[in-house]
Amino acid sequence: MMLDAFGAHALRGVLDAQGSELWHTAVSYHFWHALALVLAALATPGRARRVAMAAFPLGILVFSGSLYALALGAPRWFGAITPLGGVAFILGWLALGIALAPRPSRASG
């Protein structure tokens, strides 16, 4: 939430309305996917967990990072990479779902 406070206070007067909205969206996605990363860390070890543990930080970096950059004045073409971060988020959620899915128990006998 520090980035949200930074955007609201330190960047007041620097960001226009659109920049402020971009900043808020970046912070929101950054926050929720950081929590998803914590949840992934608690999942059963395996390939799906590893994918989630890689996809969420990549999504944060690319999706939120590109929105932070756009809010701070990066050229508009920079926004073309934002959807790639969204794809990483989707991959992360799918992998997390698999990692958290109950495993059938093996009956002895």
Gaussian input, Z-matrix of N, CA and C with variables (Angstrom, degrees):
# hf/3-21g

backbone

0 1
 N
 C     1     B1
 C     2     B2     1     A1
 N     3     B3     2     A2     1     D1
 C     4     B4     3     A3     2     D2
 C     5     B5     4     A4     3     D3
 N     6     B6     5     A5     4     D4
 C     7     B7     6     A6     5     D5
 C     8     B8     7     A7     6     D6
 N     9     B9     8     A8     7     D7
 C    10    B10     9     A9     8     D8
 C    11    B11    10    A10     9     D9
 N    12    B12    11    A11    10    D10
 C    13    B13    12    A12    11    D11
 C    14    B14    13    A13    12    D12
 N    15    B15    14    A14    13    D13
 C    16    B16    15    A15    14    D14
 C    17    B17    16    A16    15    D15
 N    18    B18    17    A17    16    D16
 C    19    B19    18    A18    17    D17
 C    20    B20    19    A19    18    D18
 N    21    B21    20    A20    19    D19
 C    22    B22    21    A21    20    D20
 C    23    B23    22    A22    21    D21
 N    24    B24    23    A23    22    D22
 C    25    B25    24    A24    23    D23
 C    26    B26    25    A25    24    D24
 N    27    B27    26    A26    25    D25
 C    28    B28    27    A27    26    D26
 C    29    B29    28    A28    27    D27
 N    30    B30    29    A29    28    D28
 C    31    B31    30    A30    29    D29
 C    32    B32    31    A31    30    D30
 N    33    B33    32    A32    31    D31
 C    34    B34    33    A33    32    D32
 C    35    B35    34    A34    33    D33
 N    36    B36    35    A35    34    D34
 C    37    B37    36    A36    35    D35
 C    38    B38    37    A37    36    D36
 N    39    B39    38    A38    37    D37
 C    40    B40    39    A39    38    D38
 C    41    B41    40    A40    39    D39
 N    42    B42    41    A41    40    D40
 C    43    B43    42    A42    41    D41
 C    44    B44    43    A43    42    D42
 N    45    B45    44    A44    43    D43
 C    46    B46    45    A45    44    D44
 C    47    B47    46    A46    45    D45
 N    48    B48    47    A47    46    D46
 C    49    B49    48    A48    47    D47
 C    50    B50    49    A49    48    D48
 N    51    B51    50    A50    49    D49
 C    52    B52    51    A51    50    D50
 C    53    B53    52    A52    51    D51
 N    54    B54    53    A53    52    D52
 C    55    B55    54    A54    53    D53
 C    56    B56    55    A55    54    D54
 N    57    B57    56    A56    55    D55
 C    58    B58    57    A57    56    D56
 C    59    B59    58    A58    57    D57
 N    60    B60    59    A59    58    D58
 C    61    B61    60    A60    59    D59
 C    62    B62    61    A61    60    D60
 N    63    B63    62    A62    61    D61
 C    64    B64    63    A63    62    D62
 C    65    B65    64    A64    63    D63
 N    66    B66    65    A65    64    D64
 C    67    B67    66    A66    65    D65
 C    68    B68    67    A67    66    D66
 N    69    B69    68    A68    67    D67
 C    70    B70    69    A69    68    D68
 C    71    B71    70    A70    69    D69
 N    72    B72    71    A71    70    D70
 C    73    B73    72    A72    71    D71
 C    74    B74    73    A73    72    D72
 N    75    B75    74    A74    73    D73
 C    76    B76    75    A75    74    D74
 C    77    B77    76    A76    75    D75
 N    78    B78    77    A77    76    D76
 C    79    B79    78    A78    77    D77
 C    80    B80    79    A79    78    D78
 N    81    B81    80    A80    79    D79
 C    82    B82    81    A81    80    D80
 C    83    B83    82    A82    81    D81
 N    84    B84    83    A83    82    D82
 C    85    B85    84    A84    83    D83
 C    86    B86    85    A85    84    D84
 N    87    B87    86    A86    85    D85
 C    88    B88    87    A87    86    D86
 C    89    B89    88    A88    87    D87
 N    90    B90    89    A89    88    D88
 C    91    B91    90    A90    89    D89
 C    92    B92    91    A91    90    D90
 N    93    B93    92    A92    91    D91
 C    94    B94    93    A93    92    D92
 C    95    B95    94    A94    93    D93
 N    96    B96    95    A95    94    D94
 C    97    B97    96    A96    95    D95
 C    98    B98    97    A97    96    D96
 N    99    B99    98    A98    97    D97
 C   100   B100    99    A99    98    D98
 C   101   B101   100   A100    99    D99
 N   102   B102   101   A101   100   D100
 C   103   B103   102   A102   101   D101
 C   104   B104   103   A103   102   D102
 N   105   B105   104   A104   103   D103
 C   106   B106   105   A105   104   D104
 C   107   B107   106   A106   105   D105
 N   108   B108   107   A107   106   D106
 C   109   B109   108   A108   107   D107
 C   110   B110   109   A109   108   D108
 N   111   B111   110   A110   109   D109
 C   112   B112   111   A111   110   D110
 C   113   B113   112   A112   111   D111
 N   114   B114   113   A113   112   D112
 C   115   B115   114   A114   113   D113
 C   116   B116   115   A115   114   D114
 N   117   B117   116   A116   115   D115
 C   118   B118   117   A117   116   D116
 C   119   B119   118   A118   117   D117
 N   120   B120   119   A119   118   D118
 C   121   B121   120   A120   119   D119
 C   122   B122   121   A121   120   D120
 N   123   B123   122   A122   121   D121
 C   124   B124   123   A123   122   D122
 C   125   B125   124   A124   123   D123
 N   126   B126   125   A125   124   D124
 C   127   B127   126   A126   125   D125
 C   128   B128   127   A127   126   D126
 N   129   B129   128   A128   127   D127
 C   130   B130   129   A129   128   D128
 C   131   B131   130   A130   129   D129
 N   132   B132   131   A131   130   D130
 C   133   B133   132   A132   131   D131
 C   134   B134   133   A133   132   D132
 N   135   B135   134   A134   133   D133
 C   136   B136   135   A135   134   D134
 C   137   B137   136   A136   135   D135
 N   138   B138   137   A137   136   D136
 C   139   B139   138   A138   137   D137
 C   140   B140   139   A139   138   D138
 N   141   B141   140   A140   139   D139
 C   142   B142   141   A141   140   D140
 C   143   B143   142   A142   141   D141
 N   144   B144   143   A143   142   D142
 C   145   B145   144   A144   143   D143
 C   146   B146   145   A145   144   D144
 N   147   B147   146   A146   145   D145
 C   148   B148   147   A147   146   D146
 C   149   B149   148   A148   147   D147
 N   150   B150   149   A149   148   D148
 C   151   B151   150   A150   149   D149
 C   152   B152   151   A151   150   D150
 N   153   B153   152   A152   151   D151
 C   154   B154   153   A153   152   D152
 C   155   B155   154   A154   153   D153
 N   156   B156   155   A155   154   D154
 C   157   B157   156   A156   155   D155
 C   158   B158   157   A157   156   D156
 N   159   B159   158   A158   157   D157
 C   160   B160   159   A159   158   D158
 C   161   B161   160   A160   159   D159
 N   162   B162   161   A161   160   D160
 C   163   B163   162   A162   161   D161
 C   164   B164   163   A163   162   D162
 N   165   B165   164   A164   163   D163
 C   166   B166   165   A165   164   D164
 C   167   B167   166   A166   165   D165
 N   168   B168   167   A167   166   D166
 C   169   B169   168   A168   167   D167
 C   170   B170   169   A169   168   D168
 N   171   B171   170   A170   169   D169
 C   172   B172   171   A171   170   D170
 C   173   B173   172   A172   171   D171
 N   174   B174   173   A173   172   D172
 C   175   B175   174   A174   173   D173
 C   176   B176   175   A175   174   D174
 N   177   B177   176   A176   175   D175
 C   178   B178   177   A177   176   D176
 C   179   B179   178   A178   177   D177
 N   180   B180   179   A179   178   D178
 C   181   B181   180   A180   179   D179
 C   182   B182   181   A181   180   D180
 N   183   B183   182   A182   181   D181
 C   184   B184   183   A183   182   D182
 C   185   B185   184   A184   183   D183
 N   186   B186   185   A185   184   D184
 C   187   B187   186   A186   185   D185
 C   188   B188   187   A187   186   D186
 N   189   B189   188   A188   187   D187
 C   190   B190   189   A189   188   D188
 C   191   B191   190   A190   189   D189
 N   192   B192   191   A191   190   D190
 C   193   B193   192   A192   191   D191
 C   194   B194   193   A193   192   D192
 N   195   B195   194   A194   193   D193
 C   196   B196   195   A195   194   D194
 C   197   B197   196   A196   195   D195
 N   198   B198   197   A197   196   D196
 C   199   B199   198   A198   197   D197
 C   200   B200   199   A199   198   D198
 N   201   B201   200   A200   199   D199
 C   202   B202   201   A201   200   D200
 C   203   B203   202   A202   201   D201
 N   204   B204   203   A203   202   D202
 C   205   B205   204   A204   203   D203
 C   206   B206   205   A205   204   D204
 N   207   B207   206   A206   205   D205
 C   208   B208   207   A207   206   D206
 C   209   B209   208   A208   207   D207
 N   210   B210   209   A209   208   D208
 C   211   B211   210   A210   209   D209
 C   212   B212   211   A211   210   D210
 N   213   B213   212   A212   211   D211
 C   214   B214   213   A213   212   D212
 C   215   B215   214   A214   213   D213
 N   216   B216   215   A215   214   D214
 C   217   B217   216   A216   215   D215
 C   218   B218   217   A217   216   D216
 N   219   B219   218   A218   217   D217
 C   220   B220   219   A219   218   D218
 C   221   B221   220   A220   219   D219
 N   222   B222   221   A221   220   D220
 C   223   B223   222   A222   221   D221
 C   224   B224   223   A223   222   D222
 N   225   B225   224   A224   223   D223
 C   226   B226   225   A225   224   D224
 C   227   B227   226   A226   225   D225
 N   228   B228   227   A227   226   D226
 C   229   B229   228   A228   227   D227
 C   230   B230   229   A229   228   D228
 N   231   B231   230   A230   229   D229
 C   232   B232   231   A231   230   D230
 C   233   B233   232   A232   231   D231
 N   234   B234   233   A233   232   D232
 C   235   B235   234   A234   233   D233
 C   236   B236   235   A235   234   D234
 N   237   B237   236   A236   235   D235
 C   238   B238   237   A237   236   D236
 C   239   B239   238   A238   237   D237
 N   240   B240   239   A239   238   D238
 C   241   B241   240   A240   239   D239
 C   242   B242   241   A241   240   D240
 N   243   B243   242   A242   241   D241
 C   244   B244   243   A243   242   D242
 C   245   B245   244   A244   243   D243
 N   246   B246   245   A245   244   D244
 C   247   B247   246   A246   245   D245
 C   248   B248   247   A247   246   D246
 N   249   B249   248   A248   247   D247
 C   250   B250   249   A249   248   D248
 C   251   B251   250   A250   249   D249
 N   252   B252   251   A251   250   D250
 C   253   B253   252   A252   251   D251
 C   254   B254   253   A253   252   D252
 N   255   B255   254   A254   253   D253
 C   256   B256   255   A255   254   D254
 C   257   B257   256   A256   255   D255
 N   258   B258   257   A257   256   D256
 C   259   B259   258   A258   257   D257
 C   260   B260   259   A259   258   D258
 N   261   B261   260   A260   259   D259
 C   262   B262   261   A261   260   D260
 C   263   B263   262   A262   261   D261
 N   264   B264   263   A263   262   D262
 C   265   B265   264   A264   263   D263
 C   266   B266   265   A265   264   D264
 N   267   B267   266   A266   265   D265
 C   268   B268   267   A267   266   D266
 C   269   B269   268   A268   267   D267
 N   270   B270   269   A269   268   D268
 C   271   B271   270   A270   269   D269
 C   272   B272   271   A271   270   D270
 N   273   B273   272   A272   271   D271
 C   274   B274   273   A273   272   D272
 C   275   B275   274   A274   273   D273
 N   276   B276   275   A275   274   D274
 C   277   B277   276   A276   275   D275
 C   278   B278   277   A277   276   D276
 N   279   B279   278   A278   277   D277
 C   280   B280   279   A279   278   D278
 C   281   B281   280   A280   279   D279
 N   282   B282   281   A281   280   D280
 C   283   B283   282   A282   281   D281
 C   284   B284   283   A283   282   D282
 N   285   B285   284   A284   283   D283
 C   286   B286   285   A285   284   D284
 C   287   B287   286   A286   285   D285
 N   288   B288   287   A287   286   D286
 C   289   B289   288   A288   287   D287
 C   290   B290   289   A289   288   D288
 N   291   B291   290   A290   289   D289
 C   292   B292   291   A291   290   D290
 C   293   B293   292   A292   291   D291
 N   294   B294   293   A293   292   D292
 C   295   B295   294   A294   293   D293
 C   296   B296   295   A295   294   D294
 N   297   B297   296   A296   295   D295
 C   298   B298   297   A297   296   D296
 C   299   B299   298   A298   297   D297
 N   300   B300   299   A299   298   D298
 C   301   B301   300   A300   299   D299
 C   302   B302   301   A301   300   D300
 N   303   B303   302   A302   301   D301
 C   304   B304   303   A303   302   D302
 C   305   B305   304   A304   303   D303
 N   306   B306   305   A305   304   D304
 C   307   B307   306   A306   305   D305
 C   308   B308   307   A307   306   D306
 N   309   B309   308   A308   307   D307
 C   310   B310   309   A309   308   D308
 C   311   B311   310   A310   309   D309
 N   312   B312   311   A311   310   D310
 C   313   B313   312   A312   311   D311
 C   314   B314   313   A313   312   D312
 N   315   B315   314   A314   313   D313
 C   316   B316   315   A315   314   D314
 C   317   B317   316   A316   315   D315
 N   318   B318   317   A317   316   D316
 C   319   B319   318   A318   317   D317
 C   320   B320   319   A319   318   D318
 N   321   B321   320   A320   319   D319
 C   322   B322   321   A321   320   D320
 C   323   B323   322   A322   321   D321
 N   324   B324   323   A323   322   D322
 C   325   B325   324   A324   323   D323
 C   326   B326   325   A325   324   D324

   B1=1.4364
   B2=1.5288
   B3=1.3229
   B4=1.4609
   B5=1.5273
   B6=1.3311
   B7=1.4619
   B8=1.5229
   B9=1.3415
   B10=1.4626
   B11=1.5223
   B12=1.3273
   B13=1.4656
   B14=1.5253
   B15=1.3260
   B16=1.4617
   B17=1.5257
   B18=1.3352
   B19=1.4631
   B20=1.5111
   B21=1.3340
   B22=1.4671
   B23=1.5261
   B24=1.3301
   B25=1.4623
   B26=1.5264
   B27=1.3008
   B28=1.4652
   B29=1.5238
   B30=1.3312
   B31=1.4690
   B32=1.5294
   B33=1.3311
   B34=1.4685
   B35=1.5259
   B36=1.2840
   B37=1.4565
   B38=1.5250
   B39=1.3328
   B40=1.4654
   B41=1.5207
   B42=1.3381
   B43=1.4650
   B44=1.5290
   B45=1.3261
   B46=1.4584
   B47=1.5302
   B48=1.3231
   B49=1.4700
   B50=1.5220
   B51=1.3337
   B52=1.4535
   B53=1.5230
   B54=1.3145
   B55=1.4623
   B56=1.5123
   B57=1.3191
   B58=1.4591
   B59=1.5197
   B60=1.3258
   B61=1.4688
   B62=1.5339
   B63=1.3196
   B64=1.4656
   B65=1.5282
   B66=1.3209
   B67=1.4594
   B68=1.5292
   B69=1.3236
   B70=1.4688
   B71=1.5380
   B72=1.3214
   B73=1.4666
   B74=1.5229
   B75=1.3219
   B76=1.4621
   B77=1.5239
   B78=1.3295
   B79=1.4661
   B80=1.5199
   B81=1.3243
   B82=1.4597
   B83=1.5230
   B84=1.3212
   B85=1.4616
   B86=1.5296
   B87=1.3157
   B88=1.4629
   B89=1.5296
   B90=1.3223
   B91=1.4618
   B92=1.5226
   B93=1.3276
   B94=1.4667
   B95=1.5263
   B96=1.3109
   B97=1.4601
   B98=1.5284
   B99=1.3169
   B100=1.4644
   B101=1.5322
   B102=1.3356
   B103=1.4711
   B104=1.5228
   B105=1.3265
   B106=1.4666
   B107=1.5273
   B108=1.3172
   B109=1.4624
   B110=1.5307
   B111=1.3219
   B112=1.4672
   B113=1.5238
   B114=1.3179
   B115=1.4602
   B116=1.5296
   B117=1.3167
   B118=1.4664
   B119=1.5243
   B120=1.3156
   B121=1.4663
   B122=1.5279
   B123=1.3281
   B124=1.4642
   B125=1.5257
   B126=1.3280
   B127=1.4655
   B128=1.5260
   B129=1.3132
   B130=1.4627
   B131=1.5169
   B132=1.3366
   B133=1.4695
   B134=1.5327
   B135=1.3115
   B136=1.4526
   B137=1.5090
   B138=1.3329
   B139=1.4589
   B140=1.5234
   B141=1.3312
   B142=1.4667
   B143=1.5241
   B144=1.3127
   B145=1.4708
   B146=1.5236
   B147=1.3282
   B148=1.4684
   B149=1.5291
   B150=1.3249
   B151=1.4682
   B152=1.5295
   B153=1.3302
   B154=1.4696
   B155=1.5211
   B156=1.3390
   B157=1.4696
   B158=1.5315
   B159=1.3050
   B160=1.4653
   B161=1.5262
   B162=1.3365
   B163=1.4676
   B164=1.5256
   B165=1.3433
   B166=1.4622
   B167=1.5290
   B168=1.3368
   B169=1.4720
   B170=1.5318
   B171=1.3348
   B172=1.4660
   B173=1.5300
   B174=1.3301
   B175=1.4595
   B176=1.5219
   B177=1.3355
   B178=1.4658
   B179=1.5196
   B180=1.3259
   B181=1.4570
   B182=1.5270
   B183=1.3275
   B184=1.4702
   B185=1.5279
   B186=1.3436
   B187=1.4647
   B188=1.5215
   B189=1.3322
   B190=1.4679
   B191=1.5190
   B192=1.3346
   B193=1.4652
   B194=1.5113
   B195=1.3276
   B196=1.4722
   B197=1.5286
   B198=1.3392
   B199=1.4677
   B200=1.5287
   B201=1.3380
   B202=1.4753
   B203=1.5259
   B204=1.3319
   B205=1.4646
   B206=1.5267
   B207=1.3321
   B208=1.4671
   B209=1.5275
   B210=1.3241
   B211=1.4632
   B212=1.5212
   B213=1.3315
   B214=1.4662
   B215=1.5199
   B216=1.3471
   B217=1.4552
   B218=1.5112
   B219=1.3244
   B220=1.4714
   B221=1.5296
   B222=1.3173
   B223=1.4744
   B224=1.5306
   B225=1.3177
   B226=1.4712
   B227=1.5190
   B228=1.3357
   B229=1.4592
   B230=1.5220
   B231=1.3311
   B232=1.4591
   B233=1.5351
   B234=1.3180
   B235=1.4583
   B236=1.5238
   B237=1.3195
   B238=1.4659
   B239=1.5225
   B240=1.3351
   B241=1.4684
   B242=1.5298
   B243=1.3245
   B244=1.4614
   B245=1.5298
   B246=1.3281
   B247=1.4729
   B248=1.5353
   B249=1.3199
   B250=1.4691
   B251=1.5270
   B252=1.3192
   B253=1.4629
   B254=1.5181
   B255=1.3383
   B256=1.4596
   B257=1.5107
   B258=1.3193
   B259=1.4678
   B260=1.5302
   B261=1.3212
   B262=1.4677
   B263=1.5290
   B264=1.3334
   B265=1.4692
   B266=1.5284
   B267=1.3200
   B268=1.4733
   B269=1.5236
   B270=1.3238
   B271=1.4586
   B272=1.5306
   B273=1.3157
   B274=1.4571
   B275=1.5137
   B276=1.3470
   B277=1.4664
   B278=1.5213
   B279=1.3273
   B280=1.4728
   B281=1.5282
   B282=1.3163
   B283=1.4569
   B284=1.5306
   B285=1.3214
   B286=1.4627
   B287=1.5258
   B288=1.3170
   B289=1.4609
   B290=1.5221
   B291=1.3144
   B292=1.4700
   B293=1.5269
   B294=1.3221
   B295=1.4641
   B296=1.5228
   B297=1.3237
   B298=1.4686
   B299=1.5211
   B300=1.3227
   B301=1.4668
   B302=1.5230
   B303=1.3180
   B304=1.4634
   B305=1.5181
   B306=1.2855
   B307=1.4507
   B308=1.5307
   B309=1.3250
   B310=1.4686
   B311=1.5242
   B312=1.3020
   B313=1.4545
   B314=1.5184
   B315=1.2725
   B316=1.4704
   B317=1.5150
   B318=1.2927
   B319=1.4570
   B320=1.5321
   B321=1.2927
   B322=1.4645
   B323=1.5211
   B324=1.2732
   B325=1.4329
   B326=1.4202
   A1=111.85
   A2=115.49
   A3=118.04
   A4=111.19
   A5=117.10
   A6=119.35
   A7=111.72
   A8=116.56
   A9=120.18
   A10=109.90
   A11=116.16
   A12=120.27
   A13=110.62
   A14=116.48
   A15=120.41
   A16=110.45
   A17=115.70
   A18=119.81
   A19=112.59
   A20=115.97
   A21=119.88
   A22=112.61
   A23=116.99
   A24=119.13
   A25=113.27
   A26=117.28
   A27=120.25
   A28=112.31
   A29=116.36
   A30=119.09
   A31=112.88
   A32=116.61
   A33=119.73
   A34=107.99
   A35=115.92
   A36=120.57
   A37=113.02
   A38=116.69
   A39=120.82
   A40=109.69
   A41=115.31
   A42=120.55
   A43=110.12
   A44=115.91
   A45=119.24
   A46=107.83
   A47=117.63
   A48=120.87
   A49=111.42
   A50=117.74
   A51=120.56
   A52=110.85
   A53=117.51
   A54=121.41
   A55=111.44
   A56=116.64
   A57=121.21
   A58=111.19
   A59=116.72
   A60=121.18
   A61=110.52
   A62=117.08
   A63=120.76
   A64=110.71
   A65=115.65
   A66=120.50
   A67=110.30
   A68=116.23
   A69=120.72
   A70=110.90
   A71=117.38
   A72=120.83
   A73=110.28
   A74=117.70
   A75=121.83
   A76=110.93
   A77=116.37
   A78=120.80
   A79=110.57
   A80=117.25
   A81=121.10
   A82=111.44
   A83=117.39
   A84=120.94
   A85=110.98
   A86=116.32
   A87=121.08
   A88=109.72
   A89=117.27
   A90=122.55
   A91=112.37
   A92=116.90
   A93=119.88
   A94=112.09
   A95=116.91
   A96=118.79
   A97=111.91
   A98=117.59
   A99=119.81
   A100=109.20
   A101=117.06
   A102=120.09
   A103=110.87
   A104=117.48
   A105=120.84
   A106=110.21
   A107=116.85
   A108=121.04
   A109=110.54
   A110=117.13
   A111=120.79
   A112=109.61
   A113=116.78
   A114=120.76
   A115=110.46
   A116=116.91
   A117=120.63
   A118=110.35
   A119=116.90
   A120=120.08
   A121=111.40
   A122=116.93
   A123=121.55
   A124=112.77
   A125=117.08
   A126=121.48
   A127=110.35
   A128=114.78
   A129=121.43
   A130=109.73
   A131=117.02
   A132=119.22
   A133=111.45
   A134=115.09
   A135=121.42
   A136=110.57
   A137=116.09
   A138=121.62
   A139=112.03
   A140=117.77
   A141=120.25
   A142=110.75
   A143=116.44
   A144=119.61
   A145=110.59
   A146=117.09
   A147=120.43
   A148=111.07
   A149=116.21
   A150=119.89
   A151=109.84
   A152=116.90
   A153=120.21
   A154=110.94
   A155=116.79
   A156=121.35
   A157=112.01
   A158=117.67
   A159=121.14
   A160=111.35
   A161=116.79
   A162=120.75
   A163=112.50
   A164=117.82
   A165=118.72
   A166=113.05
   A167=119.85
   A168=117.91
   A169=113.14
   A170=116.31
   A171=119.20
   A172=110.09
   A173=116.59
   A174=120.16
   A175=112.13
   A176=116.10
   A177=119.81
   A178=109.95
   A179=115.43
   A180=119.82
   A181=111.85
   A182=116.28
   A183=119.94
   A184=111.60
   A185=118.07
   A186=120.89
   A187=110.91
   A188=115.82
   A189=118.45
   A190=110.88
   A191=116.53
   A192=119.15
   A193=112.91
   A194=117.14
   A195=118.92
   A196=111.00
   A197=116.97
   A198=118.89
   A199=111.32
   A200=116.99
   A201=119.67
   A202=109.36
   A203=116.29
   A204=120.55
   A205=111.40
   A206=116.67
   A207=119.94
   A208=111.16
   A209=116.23
   A210=119.58
   A211=111.41
   A212=115.78
   A213=120.47
   A214=113.16
   A215=116.75
   A216=119.36
   A217=116.67
   A218=118.39
   A219=119.94
   A220=108.87
   A221=117.39
   A222=119.61
   A223=111.34
   A224=116.17
   A225=121.32
   A226=113.08
   A227=118.74
   A228=120.68
   A229=111.41
   A230=117.30
   A231=121.37
   A232=110.79
   A233=116.57
   A234=120.99
   A235=113.38
   A236=117.75
   A237=120.81
   A238=112.16
   A239=117.71
   A240=119.15
   A241=112.64
   A242=117.38
   A243=120.99
   A244=112.37
   A245=120.30
   A246=119.69
   A247=113.54
   A248=117.63
   A249=119.32
   A250=110.51
   A251=115.81
   A252=119.71
   A253=111.10
   A254=116.81
   A255=120.49
   A256=112.31
   A257=116.75
   A258=120.91
   A259=109.71
   A260=117.04
   A261=120.30
   A262=110.45
   A263=117.44
   A264=120.34
   A265=110.96
   A266=116.55
   A267=120.23
   A268=110.09
   A269=116.62
   A270=120.62
   A271=110.55
   A272=116.31
   A273=120.61
   A274=112.70
   A275=116.99
   A276=120.57
   A277=111.55
   A278=117.06
   A279=119.59
   A280=110.35
   A281=116.52
   A282=120.48
   A283=110.79
   A284=117.03
   A285=119.80
   A286=110.79
   A287=116.32
   A288=119.99
   A289=111.54
   A290=115.98
   A291=120.24
   A292=110.02
   A293=116.62
   A294=120.54
   A295=112.02
   A296=116.80
   A297=120.76
   A298=113.50
   A299=117.40
   A300=120.92
   A301=110.10
   A302=116.27
   A303=118.42
   A304=111.06
   A305=115.56
   A306=121.87
   A307=108.85
   A308=117.19
   A309=118.28
   A310=109.00
   A311=114.96
   A312=118.55
   A313=109.59
   A314=115.64
   A315=120.72
   A316=108.65
   A317=115.38
   A318=120.08
   A319=108.90
   A320=114.74
   A321=117.38
   A322=108.80
   A323=114.50
   A324=114.60
   A325=115.66
   D1=-9.30
   D2=178.06
   D3=-62.78
   D4=-37.36
   D5=179.49
   D6=-65.75
   D7=-33.37
   D8=177.64
   D9=-67.46
   D10=-44.58
   D11=177.89
   D12=-64.04
   D13=-39.93
   D14=177.74
   D15=-60.14
   D16=-45.08
   D17=178.85
   D18=-63.94
   D19=-38.88
   D20=-177.08
   D21=-74.11
   D22=-31.82
   D23=-173.97
   D24=-108.99
   D25=-56.84
   D26=-175.35
   D27=-70.17
   D28=-29.24
   D29=-178.78
   D30=-98.51
   D31=5.49
   D32=176.91
   D33=-61.84
   D34=129.88
   D35=-177.93
   D36=88.44
   D37=-15.74
   D38=177.58
   D39=-94.10
   D40=-42.00
   D41=-178.89
   D42=-91.88
   D43=137.11
   D44=171.63
   D45=-80.50
   D46=-176.12
   D47=-177.23
   D48=-60.34
   D49=-42.28
   D50=179.95
   D51=-67.46
   D52=-41.79
   D53=177.94
   D54=-63.00
   D55=-39.49
   D56=178.01
   D57=-64.60
   D58=-40.15
   D59=178.15
   D60=-66.37
   D61=-42.72
   D62=176.94
   D63=-60.70
   D64=-43.36
   D65=-179.46
   D66=-61.51
   D67=-46.21
   D68=-179.55
   D69=-62.07
   D70=-42.63
   D71=178.04
   D72=-62.13
   D73=-43.61
   D74=179.35
   D75=-60.60
   D76=-44.20
   D77=179.99
   D78=-64.19
   D79=-42.33
   D80=-178.89
   D81=-61.95
   D82=-49.26
   D83=179.39
   D84=-65.83
   D85=-38.05
   D86=178.08
   D87=-60.35
   D88=-47.73
   D89=-178.60
   D90=-61.75
   D91=-52.76
   D92=-175.58
   D93=-65.75
   D94=-34.46
   D95=-179.32
   D96=-81.23
   D97=-22.91
   D98=170.26
   D99=-66.98
   D100=-40.03
   D101=175.38
   D102=-64.65
   D103=-39.77
   D104=177.43
   D105=-62.27
   D106=-35.30
   D107=177.83
   D108=-64.63
   D109=-39.33
   D110=176.20
   D111=-63.11
   D112=-44.08
   D113=178.19
   D114=-61.57
   D115=-41.04
   D116=178.48
   D117=-62.18
   D118=-37.58
   D119=179.79
   D120=-64.00
   D121=-24.49
   D122=-179.30
   D123=-90.74
   D124=-6.35
   D125=-177.73
   D126=-74.11
   D127=165.02
   D128=177.24
   D129=-61.42
   D130=131.26
   D131=178.91
   D132=-57.88
   D133=144.57
   D134=179.45
   D135=160.19
   D136=-177.53
   D137=-177.43
   D138=-61.76
   D139=-44.10
   D140=-178.18
   D141=-61.79
   D142=-41.11
   D143=177.99
   D144=-63.09
   D145=-43.09
   D146=179.50
   D147=-61.50
   D148=-40.74
   D149=178.43
   D150=-63.03
   D151=-46.73
   D152=179.09
   D153=-61.32
   D154=-41.11
   D155=-178.69
   D156=-67.49
   D157=-20.47
   D158=175.72
   D159=-93.93
   D160=-38.69
   D161=-174.03
   D162=-70.39
   D163=-40.32
   D164=-178.15
   D165=-63.98
   D166=-48.26
   D167=176.96
   D168=-63.14
   D169=-36.18
   D170=177.32
   D171=-63.35
   D172=-43.19
   D173=178.01
   D174=-62.37
   D175=-42.05
   D176=178.39
   D177=-61.22
   D178=-46.93
   D179=-178.56
   D180=-61.33
   D181=-48.70
   D182=-174.21
   D183=-79.52
   D184=-50.11
   D185=-176.34
   D186=-69.86
   D187=-62.55
   D188=-177.55
   D189=-66.31
   D190=-40.29
   D191=-179.59
   D192=-60.05
   D193=-40.52
   D194=179.21
   D195=-69.10
   D196=-34.84
   D197=177.41
   D198=-69.34
   D199=-40.35
   D200=175.07
   D201=-58.18
   D202=-45.80
   D203=-178.79
   D204=-62.58
   D205=-44.02
   D206=178.60
   D207=-62.50
   D208=-41.15
   D209=179.09
   D210=-61.50
   D211=-32.94
   D212=-178.19
   D213=-89.51
   D214=5.08
   D215=172.38
   D216=108.17
   D217=12.67
   D218=175.98
   D219=-61.30
   D220=154.21
   D221=178.53
   D222=-59.49
   D223=148.01
   D224=-176.96
   D225=-56.65
   D226=-33.12
   D227=-179.47
   D228=-61.64
   D229=-21.77
   D230=179.01
   D231=-62.23
   D232=-26.49
   D233=178.47
   D234=-66.42
   D235=-12.66
   D236=179.91
   D237=-65.40
   D238=-21.55
   D239=179.30
   D240=-86.75
   D241=-13.86
   D242=-177.13
   D243=-54.06
   D244=-46.17
   D245=-179.86
   D246=-60.68
   D247=-26.78
   D248=177.05
   D249=-63.84
   D250=-36.57
   D251=174.72
   D252=-66.13
   D253=-36.97
   D254=175.91
   D255=-62.74
   D256=-38.34
   D257=176.65
   D258=-64.09
   D259=-40.62
   D260=177.39
   D261=-62.31
   D262=-40.25
   D263=176.92
   D264=-61.31
   D265=-46.09
   D266=-179.97
   D267=-60.70
   D268=-45.23
   D269=177.82
   D270=-60.02
   D271=-41.72
   D272=178.38
   D273=-61.33
   D274=-43.87
   D275=179.42
   D276=-66.19
   D277=-40.95
   D278=177.70
   D279=-62.78
   D280=-45.23
   D281=179.81
   D282=-64.85
   D283=-39.83
   D284=178.77
   D285=-64.41
   D286=-40.51
   D287=176.96
   D288=-59.30
   D289=-41.97
   D290=178.06
   D291=-67.00
   D292=-42.28
   D293=-178.64
   D294=-64.97
   D295=-30.73
   D296=-178.00
   D297=-94.05
   D298=-7.46
   D299=-179.09
   D300=-64.50
   D301=139.34
   D302=178.38
   D303=-63.63
   D304=140.57
   D305=178.76
   D306=-94.36
   D307=137.56
   D308=177.06
   D309=-64.97
   D310=137.39
   D311=179.36
   D312=-80.43
   D313=145.81
   D314=178.61
   D315=-91.74
   D316=116.32
   D317=179.12
   D318=-78.03
   D319=136.43
   D320=178.15
   D321=-82.86
   D322=145.86
   D323=175.40
   D324=140.96

